[in-house]
């Protein structure tokens, strides 16, 4: 028997980067409305993030906001030490 009340994403977890404002907030809310538990990041604007979490929880969903700025990651997080075999950097 399926008890997900017609929610397509019941029992799933979604991760959204930049989910506190604009399109990201809309996507976050839609995923939660479809039954997913949602974790989303925000760079600044803790009040906006808290507002999205409260709205999702008010509607019966689960959400968590995580302050993290994805734009600050280096473009190449791994150095390629082997020119002849670049795939080696991905295996231990």
ZANUKE-295080 format. One record per residue: residue in three letters; x, y, z of N, C-alpha, C in turn. Coordinates in Angstrom, 3 decimals. Each point is the difference from the previous one (the first is absolute). Example, Ala and Ser with C-alpha at 12.3 -4.5 7.8 and 13.67 -1.06 7.14 Angstrom:
(ALA, (13.190, -5.690, 7.800), (-0.890, 1.190, 0.000), (0.900, 1.200, 0.000)) (SER, (-0.350, 1.050, -0.720), (0.820, 1.190, 0.060), (-0.770, 1.090, 0.730)) 
//
This chain:
(UNK, (0.843, -1.181, 0.000), (-0.843, 1.181, 0.000), (0.886, 1.241, 0.000)) (UNK, (-0.331, 0.953, -0.803), (0.779, 1.223, -0.143), (-0.652, 1.130, 0.793)) (UNK, (0.717, 0.548, 0.979), (-0.549, 1.064, 0.852), (0.626, 1.347, -0.271)) (UNK, (0.337, 0.299, -1.232), (0.658, 1.271, -0.279), (-0.968, 1.093, -0.432)) (UNK, (-1.302, -0.249, 0.087), (-1.034, 0.995, -0.315), (0.186, 0.616, -1.383)) (UNK, (0.432, -0.789, -0.951), (0.165, 0.484, -1.360), (1.237, 0.845, -0.225)) (UNK, (0.892, 0.059, 0.963), (1.216, 0.800, -0.136), (1.059, -0.819, -0.727)) (UNK, (0.448, 0.513, -1.128), (0.935, -0.724, -0.855), (1.354, -0.239, 0.652)) (UNK, (0.429, 0.907, 0.876), (1.347, -0.083, 0.560), (0.015, -0.391, 1.478)) (UNK, (-1.076, -0.592, 0.472), (-0.065, -0.406, 1.404), (1.128, -0.972, 0.309)) (UNK, (0.701, 0.233, 1.097), (1.098, -0.861, 0.414), (1.333, 0.332, -0.657)) (UNK, (0.032, 1.008, -0.846), (1.230, 0.408, -0.687), (0.571, 1.245, 0.674)) (UNK, (1.289, 0.242, -0.242), (0.666, 1.198, 0.509), (0.517, 0.782, -1.200)) (UNK, (-0.245, 1.301, -0.001), (0.475, 0.876, -1.077), (0.974, 1.014, 0.581)) (UNK, (1.047, 0.305, -0.757), (0.977, 1.012, 0.391), (-0.016, 1.084, -1.075)) (UNK, (-0.205, 1.246, 0.442), (-0.090, 1.131, -0.923), (1.049, 1.024, 0.402)) (UNK, (0.806, 0.447, -0.955), (0.939, 1.088, 0.288), (-0.686, 1.316, -0.341)) (UNK, (0.098, 0.946, 0.910), (-0.628, 1.301, -0.214), (-1.507, -0.070, 0.106)) (UNK, (-0.492, -0.644, 1.037), (-1.436, -0.228, 0.119), (-0.765, 0.983, 0.855)) (UNK, (0.580, 1.149, 0.326), (-0.699, 0.912, 0.909), (-0.724, 1.142, -0.702)) (UNK, (0.339, 0.263, -1.266), (-0.628, 1.121, -0.700), (-0.294, -0.364, -1.449)) (UNK, (-0.931, 0.710, -0.581), (-0.277, -0.098, -1.423), (-0.352, -1.391, -0.481)) (UNK, (0.606, -0.385, -1.117), (-0.280, -1.295, -0.613), (0.375, -1.143, 0.938)) (UNK, (1.117, 0.149, 0.716), (0.426, -1.046, 0.931), (-1.029, -0.255, 1.087)) (UNK, (-0.598, 1.074, 0.521), (-1.038, -0.149, 1.031), (-1.225, -0.687, -0.575)) (UNK, (-0.379, 0.370, -1.228), (-1.156, -0.630, -0.638), (0.233, -1.489, -0.212)) (UNK, (1.214, -0.356, -0.435), (0.335, -1.412, -0.202), (-0.019, -0.748, 1.328)) (UNK, (0.575, 0.622, 1.026), (0.030, -0.613, 1.330), (-1.414, -0.275, 0.507)) (UNK, (-0.871, 0.993, -0.134), (-1.386, -0.154, 0.465), (-0.739, -1.057, -0.803)) (UNK, (0.229, -0.056, -1.304), (-0.678, -0.993, -0.838), (0.443, -1.413, 0.358)) (UNK, (1.311, -0.190, 0.201), (0.491, -1.318, 0.386), (-0.622, -0.445, 1.322)) (UNK, (-0.091, 0.933, 0.944), (-0.612, -0.318, 1.293), (-1.486, -0.314, -0.169)) (UNK, (-0.683, 0.751, -0.850), (-1.422, -0.245, -0.243), (-0.230, -1.370, -0.639)) (UNK, (0.986, -0.462, -0.776), (-0.092, -1.317, -0.622), (0.447, -1.115, 0.938)) (UNK, (0.315, 0.336, 1.241), (0.270, -1.006, 1.019), (1.443, -0.211, 0.392)) (UNK, (0.934, 0.666, -0.659), (1.415, -0.189, 0.336), (0.376, 0.746, 1.276)) (UNK, (0.907, -0.569, 0.753), (0.652, 0.748, 1.074), (1.092, 0.809, -0.693)) (UNK, (0.072, 1.301, 0.308), (0.864, 0.882, -0.770), (1.086, 0.610, 0.879)) (UNK, (1.242, -0.066, -0.488), (1.127, 0.724, 0.595), (0.443, 0.997, -1.057)) (UNK, (0.127, 1.252, 0.389), (0.424, 1.002, -0.973), (1.038, 0.923, 0.594)) (UNK, (0.831, 0.546, -0.885), (1.051, 0.908, 0.436), (-0.387, 1.431, -0.311)) (UNK, (0.617, 0.893, 0.760), (-0.121, 1.431, -0.259), (1.321, 0.644, 0.358)) (UNK, (0.375, 1.042, -0.746), (1.269, 0.679, 0.259), (-0.184, 1.117, 1.018)) (UNK, (-1.054, 0.754, -0.154), (-0.316, 1.072, 0.942), (-1.508, 0.144, 0.056)) (UNK, (-0.475, 0.691, 0.984), (-1.440, 0.161, 0.144), (-0.615, -1.112, 0.826)) (UNK, (0.458, -0.116, 1.232), (-0.516, -1.043, 0.886), (-1.494, 0.158, 0.241)) (UNK, (-0.496, 1.232, -0.004), (-1.431, 0.225, 0.208), (-0.824, -0.594, -1.131)) (UNK, (0.461, 0.172, -1.235), (-0.715, -0.566, -1.148), (0.014, -1.522, 0.066)) (UNK, (1.138, -0.573, 0.383), (0.106, -1.460, 0.115), (-0.929, -0.525, 1.083)) (UNK, (-0.018, 0.682, 1.142), (-0.881, -0.409, 1.098), (-1.468, 0.089, -0.417)) (UNK, (-0.320, 0.994, -0.809), (-1.373, 0.160, -0.483), (-0.418, -1.172, -0.893)) (UNK, (0.904, -0.448, -0.860), (-0.297, -1.144, -0.865), (-0.201, -1.258, 0.842)) (UNK, (0.874, -0.209, 0.982), (-0.136, -1.170, 0.877), (-1.337, 0.041, 0.731)) (UNK, (-0.352, 1.151, 0.556), (-1.271, 0.121, 0.737), (-1.197, -0.276, -0.895)) (UNK, (0.038, 0.503, -1.228), (-1.112, -0.220, -0.920), (-0.152, -1.478, -0.341)) (UNK, (1.122, -0.661, -0.251), (-0.045, -1.431, -0.317), (-0.517, -0.800, 1.190)) (UNK, (0.500, 0.317, 1.197), (-0.440, -0.722, 1.203), (-1.461, 0.282, 0.320)) (UNK, (-0.450, 1.226, -0.262), (-1.404, 0.353, 0.226), (-0.926, -0.845, -0.883)) (UNK, (0.491, -0.327, -1.197), (-0.785, -0.802, -0.932), (0.194, -1.501, 0.207)) (UNK, (0.729, -0.376, 1.062), (0.149, -1.399, 0.355), (1.245, -0.672, -0.548)) (UNK, (0.907, 0.756, -0.595), (1.217, -0.574, -0.558), (1.174, 0.078, 0.948)) (UNK, (1.126, -0.521, -0.458), (1.248, 0.051, 0.767), (1.032, 0.765, -0.808)) (UNK, (0.706, 0.918, 0.670), (1.034, 0.774, -0.687), (1.069, 0.435, 0.983)) (UNK, (1.200, 0.168, -0.530), (1.111, 0.536, 0.783), (0.788, 0.945, -0.904)) (UNK, (0.385, 1.134, 0.567), (0.809, 0.981, -0.735), (1.435, -0.072, 0.511)) (UNK, (0.950, -0.006, -0.926), (1.418, -0.112, 0.335), (0.735, 1.177, -0.623)) (UNK, (0.684, 0.782, 0.826), (0.742, 1.128, -0.551), (1.289, -0.510, -0.633)) (UNK, (0.080, 0.156, -1.314), (1.171, -0.423, -0.761), (-0.017, 0.743, -1.327)) (UNK, (1.150, 0.467, -0.415), (0.095, 0.746, -1.245), (0.689, -0.868, -1.048)) (UNK, (-0.765, -0.559, -0.913), (0.561, -0.874, -1.028), (0.883, 0.769, -0.973)) (UNK, (-0.162, 1.302, -0.086), (0.790, 0.798, -0.940), (1.443, 0.182, 0.458)) (UNK, (0.312, -0.297, 1.245), (1.359, 0.205, 0.494), (0.897, -1.212, -0.190)) (UNK, (-0.535, -1.082, -0.538), (0.839, -1.179, -0.246), (0.980, 0.300, -1.121)) (UNK, (1.203, -0.501, 0.102), (0.948, 0.208, -1.096), (-0.463, -0.718, -1.258)) (UNK, (0.370, 0.545, -1.139), (-0.415, -0.592, -1.270), (0.577, -1.396, -0.181)) (UNK, (1.213, -0.225, 0.481), (0.637, -1.311, -0.077), (0.384, -0.452, 1.398)) (UNK, (-0.904, -0.678, 0.703), (0.307, -0.388, 1.374), (1.099, -1.048, 0.118)) (UNK, (0.276, -0.749, -1.069), (1.035, -1.024, 0.034), (1.090, 0.351, -1.006)) (UNK, (1.219, -0.097, 0.426), (1.110, 0.222, -0.939), (0.246, -1.251, -0.807)) (UNK, (0.210, 0.197, -1.256), (0.315, -1.116, -0.877), (1.515, -0.164, 0.003)) (UNK, (0.487, -0.966, 0.731), (1.452, -0.190, 0.115), (0.548, -0.907, -1.086)) (UNK, (-0.865, -0.676, -0.687), (0.460, -0.903, -1.049), (-0.578, 0.449, -1.336)) (UNK, (0.820, 0.568, -0.828), (-0.458, 0.467, -1.315), (-0.391, -1.162, -0.906)) (UNK, (0.690, -1.102, 0.141), (-0.244, -1.128, -0.894), (-1.210, -0.820, 0.419)) (UNK, (-0.314, -0.004, 1.282), (-1.136, -0.791, 0.488), (-0.851, 0.855, 0.955)) (UNK, (-0.809, 0.925, -0.539), (-0.768, 0.890, 0.873), (-1.028, -0.724, 0.856)) (UNK, (-0.443, -1.179, -0.409), (-0.981, -0.744, 0.773), (0.559, -0.457, 1.333)) (UNK, (1.304, -0.020, 0.159), (0.605, -0.478, 1.239), (-0.362, 0.865, 1.193)) (UNK, (-0.305, 1.249, -0.224), (-0.320, 0.878, 1.128), (-1.309, -0.399, 0.676)) (UNK, (-0.843, -0.777, -0.676), (-1.291, -0.374, 0.559), (0.035, -1.320, 0.752)) (UNK, (1.082, -0.733, -0.110), (0.076, -1.267, 0.720), (1.142, 0.076, 1.000)) (UNK, (-0.180, -0.708, 1.089), (1.008, 0.033, 1.059), (1.132, -0.859, -0.428)) 
//
